[in-house]
C-alpha cells in the first residue's frame, strides 16, 4: 500500500508540474499573440478611438455650419430674386455741385 501511495504522489507532482508548465506556456502564447496583433494594427495605420471621436465631432460641427450657411445663402438669394417693384426705392440724393459751379460761386 505504501508503494502505491508513493507512486500516486509522484504522479500527482508530475501532473501539477505539467499544469504549471502549460499555464506558463499559455501566458507566453497570449503575450506573443497580443504583440503580433498590436504590430498588425500599427502597420495597418489605424487611428486610436479618441482621435477618431475628436475628428468625428469636428466633422459634425463643420456639417452643421455648412448647413447653416447654405440656409443663409438661400435666404439671401430669395431676397435678391424678389421683383424690383416690391423693393423699397432708394432715397433720392441732391445732386452734388460740380467743380465748375463751385468755382463760379467762389468768384
ABEGO torsion letter per residue (X at the ends): XAAAAAAAAAAAAAAAAAAAAAAAAAAAAAAAAAAAAAAAAAAAGBBBAAAAAAAAAAAAAAAAAAAAAAAAAAAAAAAAABBAAABBBBBBBBBBBBAAAAAAAAX
